[in-house]
Amino acid sequence: MHKRHSIPIIIASLFLGVIPAVAQRGPRPVLNPKEYRSSSGSFVLTVDPSDLYGRGEADYRVTKQGVVVWEGKKPFTLYEAGVTDDGLIGGYAYTHGIEGYFRESGNKGLGELHVVIMRATGEVLLDDVTQRTHSRFLHMPPNPLAQGILVDGSKDRLVVVVQDEDVNRRENSWWTYQLSTAKGLGKYGSGPEVPPRAPPAEIKPPDLPSFPDRPLRLLGKFTLEQPGPATASPIRDISGFDFDSRGQIGFIRRDSPRKFSFVLIAPDGPLIREAPLPIPDEFAMNGVPKAAWVESNRWVMVASRYGVGAKAAAWWLNASDGTLTRIAGFDSPFIEEVAGLRDGGFVALARNRSQYSMEAQLICFGTTGQIRWRLRQDNRGSIGALFSPKDITVTSDNRIAVLDVIRHTVQYFSTNENFLTAVKLDEVWGRKANYPSSIAADKEGGVLVNDFRGNPPVVRMDADGKVLAQFQPKHPDGRIIDSGRGIKVDPSGRVWVCDGECLLRLSDEGVAERVLGSAPTQESLSRMATLTVDQLGRLYAVDDRTGSVHVYDQTGSRLRVCKPDPSDIKSKLFRAHAAAFDDGTVYFSDGESFPGKPRFIQYAPNGQRVGVKEFGLDQVKEHWYAQTQAPHFLVLGYQNAFLVDGIGKVARTIKRRPDRNWLDVTSGASVAADGSFAILSGGGHWLGKPWHVNLYSATGEPVRLVTMPAGFMDSCFAYTGRHLATRTESDICLFKVTGEPLLQFSPPVDEFKEIRNRRWSCFATVGGRELWLASLDRKSVWRFELP
C-alpha cells in the first residue's frame, strides 16, 4: 500500500492558515453574499464579503423601499445580522473567520468576535470586541462562538447567543444590547428563544432530466498501445512485497478492482507460483490485502472492512500450492500493516475506528492466529507508549520495531510486549526527519527507514541505531526510483525497492543494478497518469512512471515523445496535469509541488524540452489549460482561477461564480475553441450534491451558472462553447449551454458502465466539432461527431 497519501490531505489546511491547537471539524463554512430584510420588508441590508470565510472587510448596501440609503465598506464582515423597520442593524463578525484562521501571513492569532450595531447610514454605534481563545475541547472552533442572533426592533433589543465554552455543560449565555442606545445590558444565563444559525442552504440537486435518446455518430477508434510482449509479465500491479528465508519474493497483485493474486518468484525472477485469492467482496473492496512471510512455505494474509467498528480477516497462505485457509475466530480491527515473527506467529498494526475517534493497536498473534497480547495507543506521550505508529517490522534478532511518524522515533518491543528502547531519528541522523513512512528489517538486527521526501530518503541503521548508510534510490541514468510500493532487505542483505510495476535490487549506493519485471522506459507508454488534447485533434498522454509525454494524432499514430530530464520526476505520478496548445507546445506538471511553487516542464512543438516554468499563483494546486493562442492560460487553483499570459502576468483573477457566490473548491475546467471556458465547482457524485458549471467568456466575464445533477461525474466533462458534455454511470449526456438537455446515449464501449472504473475522460476537440471519450486504463479513444 502506498504510504504517501496522508500527506496531501493536510495541504489545503496548511496553505490557508496556521492550524490552531484544536483540530478541524471538517470543511470550513463559506460565507456567501447575503440579504437581510426587516420585518415589513421596507429595509434591506446586503452584505458582500471580501473573503470567502468572512475575514476582513465587506461591501454593504442598505435600501429603503428600493431606494439606496447607503452603500460602502466596513473593515469587518457581519457573519450573521438583522435589520429593523427603523433601519437599525445588528450583527456579529469574526475577524479570522469562525474557525480562527488568519487571512494575511503577518496577522496571527485566532482573531476577535465583534458585536456591531449600525444605523442605516453606515454609522457604527457599537463595536464590542472580544479576543478569541482556543477551545479546551477537540474539534471545536475558538471561543467565543456565536450560535444565533435576534434583532428585535419592537423590543429594541439585539441578542447574541454565545455557546458555553464547556461543551458538556451546555449553559449558553445571552449577550444583550439595546439597539437604540447601543448599550450593553449584560450577559445572562437565559433569554429569548433564538434559533441557532442555520447552515448554508443546500441547493437541492436537480433531478436527472429527460433526454432524447439519440447517439452521436462514431467517427472512429484508436488505441495507444505500443508494441510489446504478447503476454503480460506476472510482475505488475504490485502492492507491497516480502522475502522468505530462501530469498524468494512474494507479493499481492491487483488484477482488477476487487480481484487479487498471490505471486511468488525466484530471487532471479522466474515465476514459481501464481494463485488467485478468493477474498470476499466485503474485504476486497477496501484497499489491497497485505501479506507477510511467516515460516517455510507459510504466509499470512490480511484484509479489512472499512468504517466504524470495522474488522479484519486473516488467512494462512501455503506458497507451495497457493491454497488459502481462513483463520477461524480471528479478532482484529482494521489492519494497516503486518509482519511475521520468527516463531510462526505475526504482529499487526491495527486501528480501531469509533464514530469520532481512532485508536491504534499493536497486536501479537500466535501460530494459530489467536491473540497473545494487545498494546493500545496511549496519548500521554511516554517514550515507551504507542503514540502515532506508522509501520512495523520484526528484526532479525526478533524485536518488534515500531516507526512513529509524529515523534520521529523507532520503538523496540520484545515479543512478550515489553518495551525495550527507542531511537530518536532526528538525533541519530543529525537532521530532522521529514515524514518517516515505512520501516524494514535489515541484517544483524538493523532496520531500514524510508523517510518520505527526506534528504536522502533511505537510512540504514544497525541494531543500536547507528547510521550505516543513507541514499536516494536511483536508476543508472540518475532518475529517481519511486519506492512507494515497498522497500525490503533480502536474506543476503541486499536492498530491494518496488515502484508498483517492477522490483529493483539496489547497490550499496542505492543505484538499481537488477530489475525484475517491466523497467520504466521513456520510449514506451505504460500506465497513463493523465492526458489532454489540443484543438487540432492531437492527444498528449503522460506515462505515470517516467513522466514522458507521448503525442499521437487522431488515428493513434505516435508523432513524438517529450522526454523529461532525469531530475524532473521525483516519484510515480498521482496528480499529474498537462496542457497543450494548437502549435504543439505542451506543459506538464507532476502535481507534487507543496510546499513550493507548482512547476511545469515546457516542451517545444518538436518535443524538445525547453525548461521549467513557474507562476506561483497557488501553493495547493495549479492546473493549466491552454486558452486561445499560445501562450495564454486559464490556471485553476484550489479556490480561485486566473487568466495568465506566458510570463505569468495575471490579467484577471476569478473568485466567484456567475451568481456572485464564491467558487469555493474547484473541481475541473474545460476551454472551448474560442477561448471561453467552464469551471466546475461544488458537487460530488458519491456525496449527492449538485455540480456548478460556471461559464465565462474568453476574457473572464461571467456568463451563466448551470446547475447539474449530482449523478454526473466531473471526471468526464467537456465544454465546446455551444454544448456541455458529461456522463452518468451508463450514458454520455449532451446539454445546450443554457442547461437544456439535448441528447443522451450509451456508447458502444466495453466496460464503460463499470462504475469502479473511474479513469475515463472526455474532451471537445477539432474546433469543438468532435467529442473524444478516452479510457486511461484501456489506453483507448473513441471519436464522436458533435452536432
C-alpha positions in Angstrom: 0.0 0.0 0.0 1.2 3.5 -0.8 2.3 5.4 2.3 2.3 8.9 0.7 -1.4 9.5 0.7 -1.8 11.0 4.2 0.5 13.9 3.1 -1.8 15.7 0.6 -4.8 15.6 2.9 -3.4 18.4 5.1 -2.2 20.6 2.2 -5.2 22.8 1.9 -5.3 23.4 5.7 -1.6 24.3 5.9 -1.8 26.7 2.9 -4.9 28.6 4.2 -3.5 29.5 7.6 -1.7 28.1 10.6 -3.6 25.2 12.1 -4.8 26.0 15.7 -4.2 23.7 18.5 -7.8 22.3 18.1 -8.4 20.0 15.2 -10.7 20.9 12.3 -14.3 19.6 12.4 -14.5 19.4 8.6 -14.7 21.7 5.7 -14.8 25.3 6.8 -18.1 27.1 6.1 -18.1 29.5 3.2 -19.7 32.9 3.7 -21.5 33.9 0.5 -23.2 37.3 -0.1 -26.5 37.5 1.9 -29.5 39.7 2.0 -31.4 40.6 5.2 -34.9 42.2 5.3 -36.7 44.0 8.1 -40.0 42.5 9.3 -42.1 44.8 7.0 -39.6 44.4 4.1 -39.0 48.2 3.9 -35.3 48.0 4.8 -33.0 45.6 3.0 -29.3 45.0 4.0 -26.9 43.3 1.7 -23.5 42.0 3.0 -21.0 41.0 0.3 -17.8 39.6 1.9 -14.4 40.3 0.5 -13.2 36.8 1.7 -15.0 33.5 1.4 -14.6 32.8 5.1 -15.8 36.3 6.2 -12.4 37.6 7.2 -11.7 41.3 6.8 -13.8 43.9 5.1 -17.1 43.6 3.3 -19.2 45.7 1.0 -22.6 46.8 2.4 -25.7 48.2 0.8 -28.8 49.4 2.6 -32.1 50.2 0.7 -35.4 51.6 2.0 -38.3 50.7 -0.2 -35.9 50.0 -3.0 -34.0 53.3 -2.8 -30.3 53.1 -1.8 -29.8 54.8 1.7 -26.1 53.9 2.0 -23.5 51.7 0.4 -19.9 51.4 1.3 -17.2 49.3 3.0 -16.6 48.3 6.6 -13.5 46.7 8.0 -15.5 43.7 9.3 -17.9 41.2 7.7 -21.1 40.5 9.5 -21.4 36.8 9.8 -25.0 37.0 10.8 -27.2 40.1 11.0 -30.6 41.6 11.1 -32.2 45.0 10.3 -35.2 46.7 11.9 -38.0 48.7 10.4 -36.3 51.8 11.8 -33.1 50.9 9.9 -31.0 49.8 12.9 -28.6 47.0 12.0 -27.2 44.4 14.5 -24.8 41.6 13.9 -21.6 39.9 14.7 -18.3 39.3 12.9 -15.2 37.1 13.2 -12.0 38.8 12.1 -10.3 35.5 11.3 -13.4 33.5 10.4 -15.4 31.1 12.5 -12.5 28.6 12.7 -9.9 31.3 13.7 -7.6 31.1 10.6 -5.9 34.4 9.8 -6.1 35.8 6.3 -2.8 37.6 6.0 0.5 35.9 6.9 1.6 38.8 9.3 -1.7 38.7 11.2 -1.5 35.9 13.7 -3.8 34.6 16.4 -7.4 33.4 16.5 -8.9 36.8 15.9 -11.7 38.6 17.5 -15.5 38.4 17.8 -17.2 41.8 17.1 -20.7 42.6 18.1 -21.9 45.5 16.0 -24.8 48.0 15.9 -25.1 50.4 12.9 -27.5 52.9 11.5 -28.9 52.5 8.0 -26.5 55.3 7.0 -23.5 53.2 7.9 -22.7 54.9 11.2 -21.3 52.5 13.7 -22.9 52.9 17.1 -21.3 49.9 18.8 -18.3 47.7 18.1 -17.9 45.4 21.1 -14.7 43.4 20.7 -13.8 40.1 22.4 -10.4 38.4 21.8 -11.0 34.7 20.9 -9.1 31.9 22.6 -8.6 28.2 22.0 -11.3 25.8 23.0 -10.4 23.2 25.5 -12.2 20.6 23.5 -11.1 18.7 20.4 -12.7 19.5 17.0 -14.2 22.8 18.3 -13.6 26.3 17.0 -12.2 29.0 19.2 -14.3 30.8 21.9 -16.5 32.9 22.0 -18.6 31.1 19.4 -22.0 32.7 18.5 -24.8 30.2 18.0 -27.6 32.6 16.9 -28.8 36.2 16.8 -32.0 38.0 17.4 -32.6 41.6 16.1 -35.9 42.7 17.6 -36.9 46.2 16.7 -40.2 46.1 18.6 -38.4 45.4 21.9 -35.3 47.5 20.9 -33.0 44.5 21.6 -30.0 42.8 20.0 -29.3 39.4 21.5 -26.3 37.2 20.5 -26.5 33.7 21.9 -22.9 32.5 22.7 -22.1 28.8 23.2 -20.8 27.6 26.5 -17.1 27.1 26.5 -17.7 23.8 28.3 -19.5 21.9 25.5 -20.5 19.2 28.0 -22.2 21.7 30.4 -24.1 23.4 27.6 -25.0 26.5 29.6 -25.1 29.2 26.9 -25.1 32.9 27.6 -27.3 35.6 26.1 -25.3 38.8 25.3 -27.9 41.5 25.3 -27.8 45.1 23.9 -30.2 48.0 23.5 -30.3 48.8 19.8 -31.3 52.5 20.0 -28.6 53.4 22.5 -26.1 50.8 21.6 -25.6 50.0 25.3 -24.7 46.6 26.6 -27.3 45.3 29.0 -25.5 42.2 30.3 -24.6 38.6 29.7 -27.3 36.4 31.0 -27.7 32.7 31.6 -31.1 32.7 29.8 -33.0 34.7 27.4 -35.5 34.7 24.5 -35.7 31.7 22.2 -33.2 32.3 19.4 -32.9 29.8 16.6 -29.3 28.6 16.0 -27.6 29.9 13.0 -28.7 27.9 10.0 -26.0 26.2 8.0 -25.5 27.4 4.4 -28.5 26.5 2.4 -28.0 23.3 0.4 -29.1 23.6 -3.2 -31.4 20.7 -3.9 -29.8 18.7 -6.7 -32.0 18.8 -9.8 -33.3 15.5 -10.9 -31.7 13.8 -13.9 -33.5 15.4 -16.9 -35.3 13.6 -19.6 -33.1 13.3 -22.7 -34.0 12.3 -26.2 -32.2 9.0 -26.9 -30.0 9.9 -29.9 -26.5 8.6 -30.3 -23.6 10.7 -31.6 -22.1 9.3 -34.8 -19.0 7.3 -34.1 -16.1 8.6 -36.3 -13.5 6.1 -35.3 -11.5 4.5 -32.5 -7.8 4.3 -31.8 -5.5 2.8 -29.2 -2.3 4.0 -27.7 -0.7 0.5 -27.2 2.9 0.2 -28.0 4.4 -3.0 -29.5 5.5 -5.3 -26.6 5.3 -8.8 -25.3 2.3 -10.9 -26.3 1.6 -11.8 -22.7 1.8 -9.5 -19.7 4.5 -10.1 -17.2 3.3 -11.7 -13.9 5.3 -8.9 -12.1 2.9 -6.0 -12.3 0.4 -4.0 -10.2 2.4 -4.9 -7.1 1.1 -3.7 -3.7 3.9 -4.5 -1.3 6.2 -7.5 -1.2 8.2 -9.6 1.2 11.0 -12.2 1.2 11.0 -15.7 2.6 14.1 -17.3 4.1 15.3 -18.6 0.7 15.2 -15.1 -0.8 12.0 -15.9 -2.8 9.8 -12.8 -3.3 6.1 -12.9 -2.7 3.6 -10.1 -3.4 0.0 -9.4 -3.8 -1.0 -8.3 -7.3 -4.2 -6.4 -8.1 -5.8 -8.0 -11.2 -8.9 -5.8 -11.2 -10.7 -3.5 -8.7 -11.7 -6.5 -6.4 -9.6 -9.4 -7.7 -6.1 -10.2 -6.4 -3.5 -12.9 -6.9 -0.5 -14.0 -4.8 2.6 -14.3 -6.8 5.9 -16.0 -5.8 9.0 -15.6 -7.8 12.6 -16.8 -7.5 15.4 -14.4 -6.5 16.4 -14.2 -10.1 12.9 -13.6 -11.4 11.4 -16.9 -12.7 7.8 -17.5 -11.7 7.2 -20.1 -9.0 3.6 -19.7 -8.1 0.6 -17.6 -9.3 -2.5 -18.1 -7.3 -5.9 -16.2 -7.4 -7.1 -15.1 -4.0 -10.8 -15.8 -3.3 -11.3 -12.9 -1.0 -14.9 -12.0 -0.1 -16.1 -8.7 -1.6 -16.6 -7.0 1.7 -12.9 -7.3 2.4 -11.7 -6.9 -1.2 -13.3 -3.5 -1.8 -11.4 -1.6 0.8 -7.9 -1.3 -0.4 -5.4 -4.0 -1.1 -4.8 -7.1 1.1 -1.4 -7.4 2.8 0.8 -10.5 3.1 3.9 -11.3 5.1 6.1 -14.4 5.2 5.9 -16.4 8.5 7.9 -19.6 8.1 8.8 -22.2 5.5 6.0 -22.0 2.8 3.6 -20.3 5.1 2.5 -16.7 4.7 -0.2 -14.7 6.5 -2.6 -12.6 4.5 -4.9 -10.0 6.0 -7.8 -7.8 4.5 -10.1 -5.4 6.3 -13.5 -4.0 6.1 -13.8 -0.2 6.5 -15.8 2.0 8.7 -16.8 2.4 12.4 -16.0 -0.8 14.3 -14.8 -2.5 11.1 -13.0 -5.8 11.5 -10.2 -7.6 9.6 -10.0 -11.1 8.4 -6.8 -13.3 8.1 -5.8 -16.3 6.1 -2.9 -18.8 6.1 -1.4 -18.9 2.6 0.5 -22.0 1.5 3.0 -20.8 -1.1 3.8 -24.3 -2.3 0.3 -24.9 -3.8 -1.4 -21.5 -3.4 -4.1 -22.7 -1.1 -5.8 -20.1 1.2 -7.2 -21.1 4.6 -9.2 -18.6 6.7 -8.1 -18.3 10.3 -11.1 -19.2 12.4 -12.0 -16.8 15.2 -9.6 -14.2 14.1 -10.3 -10.9 16.0 -8.7 -7.6 15.0 -9.9 -4.2 13.9 -8.8 -2.7 10.6 -5.2 -3.8 9.9 -2.8 -1.4 8.3 0.5 -3.4 8.4 1.5 -6.9 9.2 4.9 -8.6 9.8 5.9 -12.2 10.5 7.5 -13.3 13.8 10.4 -15.8 13.9 8.3 -18.4 15.8 5.5 -18.7 13.2 3.3 -16.0 14.7 2.8 -12.5 13.4 2.2 -8.9 14.6 -0.2 -6.4 13.2 -0.6 -2.6 13.3 -4.3 -2.1 13.6 -6.6 0.8 14.0 -10.0 0.7 15.8 -12.3 3.3 14.3 -15.1 4.7 16.5 -17.6 7.4 15.4 -15.5 10.3 16.5 -12.0 8.9 17.2 -9.5 6.2 16.2 -7.2 4.1 18.4 -4.0 2.5 17.2 -3.2 -1.0 18.4 -0.2 -3.3 18.2 -1.4 -6.9 18.3 0.7 -10.0 18.6 -0.8 -13.2 17.2 0.3 -16.8 17.8 0.9 -19.7 15.4 -2.8 -20.5 15.2 -3.9 -16.8 14.8 -5.0 -16.3 18.4 -4.2 -13.1 20.2 -1.2 -13.3 22.6 -1.3 -9.6 23.7 -2.5 -6.2 22.6 -0.8 -2.9 23.2 -3.2 0.1 22.8 -2.4 3.7 21.9 -1.5 6.0 24.8 -1.7 9.7 24.0 0.1 10.7 27.2 3.3 10.6 25.1 5.7 8.5 27.3 8.6 7.1 25.3 7.5 3.5 25.7 3.9 4.1 24.8 2.2 3.6 21.4 1.6 7.1 20.2 1.5 7.6 16.4 2.6 4.4 14.8 3.0 4.4 11.0 4.7 1.0 10.3 6.1 -2.1 11.9 8.7 -4.8 11.2 10.3 -7.7 13.1 14.1 -7.5 13.2 16.4 -10.5 12.6 17.1 -10.6 16.3 13.3 -10.9 16.9 12.5 -7.4 18.2 9.3 -5.7 17.1 10.2 -2.3 15.7 7.5 0.4 15.5 8.0 3.5 13.4 6.4 6.6 15.0 5.6 9.3 12.3 5.0 12.2 14.6 7.7 11.7 17.3 10.2 10.5 14.6 11.2 7.5 16.7 11.8 3.8 16.3 10.5 2.0 19.3 11.6 -1.6 20.1 9.4 -4.1 21.9 10.1 -7.7 22.8 7.8 -10.5 21.6 6.2 -10.6 25.0 5.1 -7.0 24.9 7.9 -5.4 27.0 9.2 -2.0 25.8 13.0 -2.3 25.2 14.3 1.0 23.9 13.7 3.8 21.4 15.8 5.5 18.9 15.2 9.2 18.2 15.7 9.6 14.5 16.4 13.3 14.4 19.2 12.9 16.9 21.0 9.9 15.3 20.5 11.2 11.8 21.8 14.7 12.7 18.9 16.3 10.9 15.2 16.5 11.2 13.3 13.6 9.5 10.6 14.8 7.0 7.9 12.1 7.1 9.1 8.6 8.3 6.7 6.4 6.3 8.0 2.8 6.4 10.5 0.5 8.1 12.0 -2.8 7.1 14.2 -5.3 8.9 17.9 -5.3 7.9 20.6 -7.9 8.6 22.1 -8.3 12.1 19.2 -6.7 13.9 19.3 -3.4 12.0 16.5 -1.6 10.3 16.0 0.4 7.1 13.8 3.5 7.4 12.1 5.2 4.4 11.7 8.9 5.1 9.2 10.3 2.5 10.8 13.2 0.7 13.7 13.1 3.1 17.1 14.2 2.0 18.1 11.4 1.5 15.0 9.3 2.0 16.5 5.9 2.8 18.6 5.4 6.0 20.2 2.1 7.2 20.8 1.8 10.9 22.4 -1.0 12.9 20.8 -2.8 15.9 21.8 0.1 18.2 20.5 2.9 16.0 23.8 3.9 14.5 23.6 5.2 10.9 25.4 2.9 8.4 24.3 4.4 5.1 22.0 6.9 3.5 20.9 7.1 -0.1 18.3 8.0 -2.7 17.2 5.1 -4.8 18.0 5.8 -8.5 18.2 4.3 -11.9 21.6 4.2 -13.5 20.8 7.3 -15.6 20.1 9.3 -12.4 16.3 9.1 -12.5 14.8 8.7 -9.0 13.0 5.4 -8.2 9.6 5.7 -6.6 9.8 3.2 -3.7 6.3 3.9 -2.5 5.2 0.2 -3.0 7.8 -1.2 -0.7 11.4 -1.3 0.4 12.8 -4.6 1.8 16.1 -6.3 2.5 16.7 -9.8 1.3 18.3 -12.6 3.4 21.7 -11.7 1.9 21.5 -8.1 3.0 20.7 -6.5 -0.5 18.1 -3.7 -0.6 15.1 -4.1 -2.9 12.5 -1.5 -3.8 9.2 -1.6 -5.7 7.6 1.1 -7.9 4.4 -1.0 -8.4 5.4 -2.4 -11.8 8.8 -3.9 -11.1 11.2 -4.9 -8.4 14.6 -3.4 -8.3 17.7 -4.6 -6.4 20.0 -1.7 -5.4 23.7 -1.4 -5.0 25.2 -0.2 -1.7 25.0 3.3 -3.2 21.3 3.0 -4.0 21.6 2.5 -7.7 19.4 -0.1 -9.4 21.6 -3.0 -10.6 18.9 -5.5 -11.3 15.3 -5.2 -12.4 12.6 -7.9 -12.2 9.5 -7.0 -14.3 9.0 -4.1 -16.7 11.5 -1.4 -16.1 10.3 2.1 -16.8 11.4 3.5 -20.2 10.8 6.8 -21.8 10.2 5.2 -25.2 7.1 3.3 -24.2 3.7 4.3 -22.7 2.8 2.0 -19.8 0.1 3.3 -17.4 -1.2 6.8 -18.1 -1.2 9.3 -15.3 -3.1 11.9 -17.3 -3.9 13.0 -20.8 -5.1 16.1 -22.7 -5.9 17.1 -26.3 -5.4 20.2 -28.4 -8.0 21.7 -30.8 -6.3 20.1 -33.9 -7.0 16.6 -32.8 -3.7 15.6 -31.2 -3.6 13.7 -27.9 -0.9 14.0 -25.2 -0.6 11.0 -22.9 1.7 11.1 -19.8 3.4 8.0 -18.5 3.0 7.6 -14.8 6.4 6.3 -14.1 8.7 8.3 -16.4 6.7 11.5 -16.9 7.3 11.3 -20.6 4.6 12.9 -22.8 3.6 10.7 -25.8 1.9 12.7 -28.6 -0.5 11.0 -31.0 -2.6 12.1 -34.0 -6.3 11.3 -34.3 -5.6 7.9 -35.8 -3.4 6.8 -32.9 -0.1 7.1 -34.7 2.6 8.4 -32.4 4.2 11.6 -33.5 6.9 12.1 -30.9 7.8 11.7 -27.2 8.6 14.6 -25.0 11.2 13.4 -22.5 11.9 15.0 -19.2 15.4 15.3 -17.7 16.4 12.6 -15.2 16.0 15.0 -12.3 12.5 16.2 -13.3 10.4 13.3 -12.0 10.7 12.5 -8.2 8.1 9.7 -7.9 5.3 7.9 -9.5 2.7 10.4 -10.8 -0.7 10.7 -9.0 -1.8 14.2 -9.5 -0.2 15.0 -12.9 -1.6 17.6 -15.2 -0.8 18.6 -18.8 -1.8 21.5 -21.1 -1.3 21.6 -24.9 -1.6 24.4 -27.4 -2.5 24.1 -31.0 1.1 24.7 -32.2 2.2 21.6 -30.3 3.7 23.4 -27.3 2.9 21.3 -24.2 3.3 21.9 -20.5 3.4 19.1 -17.9 3.4 19.1 -14.1 3.8 16.2 -11.7 1.5 17.9 -9.2 3.9 17.4 -6.3 4.8 21.0 -5.6 3.7 21.5 -2.0 5.0 23.5 -0.1 6.8 25.1 -3.0 5.6 26.6 -6.3 3.9 24.3 -8.8 6.3 23.7 -11.6 5.6 22.9 -15.2 8.0 21.4 -17.7 7.7 23.1 -21.1 8.3 21.2 -24.4 8.6 22.8 -27.8 6.4 21.8 -30.8 9.2 19.4 -31.9 9.2 17.7 -28.5 12.4 19.2 -27.2 12.5 20.2 -23.5 12.6 24.0 -23.2 12.8 24.4 -19.5 10.7 24.8 -16.3 8.0 27.4 -15.9 6.5 28.6 -12.6 3.7 31.1 -12.0 3.5 30.7 -8.2 -0.2 31.6 -8.1 -1.5 28.8 -5.8 0.5 26.6 -3.4 -2.1 23.9 -3.2 -3.0 23.3 -6.8 -2.3 24.8 -10.2 -3.9 23.1 -13.2 -3.1 24.9 -16.5 -5.4 24.9 -19.5 -4.4 26.2 -23.0 -6.6 29.2 -23.8 -6.9 30.9 -27.2 -3.5 31.1 -28.7 -0.1 30.4 -27.1 0.9 31.3 -24.6 -2.3 32.3 -22.7 -3.5 30.1 -19.9 -6.5 29.5 -17.7 -5.0 28.5 -14.4 -7.2 26.6 -12.0 -6.2 27.0 -8.3 -7.6 25.4 -5.2 -10.4 28.0 -4.8 -9.7 30.6 -7.5 -8.9 30.8 -11.2 -6.6 33.0 -13.1 -6.2 34.2 -16.7 -2.4 34.4 -17.3 0.0 35.3 -20.1 3.2 33.4 -20.9 5.3 35.2 -18.4 2.9 34.7 -15.5 1.3 38.1 -15.6 -2.3 37.8 -14.3 -4.9 39.5 -16.5 -7.8 38.5 -14.3 -8.5 36.6 -11.0 -11.8 34.8 -10.8 -13.0 34.1 -7.3 -16.7 34.0 -7.8 -19.4 32.1 -9.7 -21.6 34.0 -12.1 -24.3 34.2 -9.3 -21.7 36.1 -7.2 -21.3 33.3 -4.7 -17.7 32.0 -4.1 -16.2 29.4 -6.4 -15.1 27.6 -3.2 -13.2 24.4 -4.1 -12.7 23.9 -7.8 -13.1 20.5 -9.5 -12.0 21.0 -13.1 -12.3 23.1 -16.2 -12.7 22.9 -19.9 -11.7 25.6 -22.5 -13.6 25.9 -25.8 -12.0 26.6 -29.2 -13.0 30.3 -28.9 -11.3 30.7 -25.5 -14.5 30.8 -23.5 -14.4 28.3 -20.6 -16.3 26.4 -17.9 -15.2 25.9 -14.4 -16.6 23.1 -12.3 -17.2 23.6 -8.5 -19.1 22.0 -5.7 -20.8 18.7 -6.4 -19.9 15.1 -5.7 -21.1 12.0 -7.5 -20.9 10.0 -4.3 -22.0 12.9 -2.0 -25.3 13.5 -3.8 -24.5 17.2 -4.2 -25.1 19.2 -7.4 -22.4 20.4 -9.7 -22.0 24.0 -10.5 -20.9 24.6 -14.1 -19.6 28.2 -14.2 -19.4 29.7 -17.7 -17.2 32.6 -18.6 -16.2 34.5 -21.7 -12.6 34.3 -23.0 -11.8 37.5 -21.0 -13.2 36.0 -17.8 -16.6 37.8 -17.8 -19.2 35.7 -16.0 -21.8 34.4 -18.4 -24.1 31.8 -16.8 -24.3 29.3 -13.9 -25.7 25.9 -14.9 -26.5 23.5 -12.0 -26.0 19.9 -12.9 -27.5 16.9 -11.1 -25.2 15.0 -8.7 -25.4 11.9 -10.8 -23.0 13.4 -13.3 -19.2 12.9 -13.0 -16.6 15.6 -13.1 -14.0 13.2 -14.5 -15.9 13.3 -17.8 -16.7 16.9 -18.6 -16.2 19.0 -21.8 -17.3 22.4 -22.9 -17.4 23.4 -26.6 -18.8 26.9 -26.4 -22.1 25.6 -27.6 -22.5 22.4 -25.7 -21.8 20.8 -22.3 -20.9 17.1 -22.4 -20.7 14.8 -19.3 -21.7 11.3 -18.3 -23.7 9.3 -15.8 -23.0 5.8 -14.8 -24.3 4.5 -18.0 -24.7 7.3 -20.6 -23.0 10.2 -22.3 -25.2 13.3 -22.0 -25.1 16.5 -24.0 -26.6 19.8 -22.9 -27.0 23.2 -24.5 -25.1 25.9 -22.7 -28.4 27.0 -21.2 -28.6 23.7 -19.4 -31.3 22.4 -21.7 -30.9 18.6 -22.3 -30.1 17.8 -25.9 -29.4 14.1 -26.1 -28.1 11.0 -24.4 -26.7 7.6 -25.5 -24.8 4.6 -24.1 -21.6 4.5 -26.0 -20.6 1.2 -27.7 -17.6 0.8 -25.4 -16.7 -2.2 -23.3 -16.5 -1.5 -19.5 -18.0 2.0 -19.8 -20.7 1.1 -17.3 -18.2 -0.4 -14.8 -18.6 2.2 -12.1 -15.5 1.3 -10.3 -13.5 2.1 -13.4 -13.4 5.9 -12.9 -10.5 6.6 -15.2 -12.5 8.0 -18.1 -12.1 11.4 -19.6 -13.8 13.3 -22.4 -12.6 16.2 -24.5 -14.0 18.6 -27.1 -11.5 18.9 -29.9 -11.1 19.6 -33.6 -12.5 23.1 -33.1 -15.4 21.8 -31.0 -16.7 19.5 -33.7 -15.7 16.2 -32.1 -16.2 14.7 -28.6 -13.4 12.2 -27.6 -14.1 9.6 -25.0 -10.9 8.2 -23.5 -10.2 5.3 -21.2 -6.9 5.8 -19.4 -6.7 2.2 -18.2 -7.5 0.7 -21.7 -5.5 3.4 -23.4 -8.3 3.7 -26.0 -10.1 6.7 -27.5 -13.5 6.8 -29.2 -14.2 9.8 -31.5 -17.8 11.1 -31.9 -19.2 13.8 -34.1 -20.9 16.7 -32.3 -24.0 18.3 -33.7 
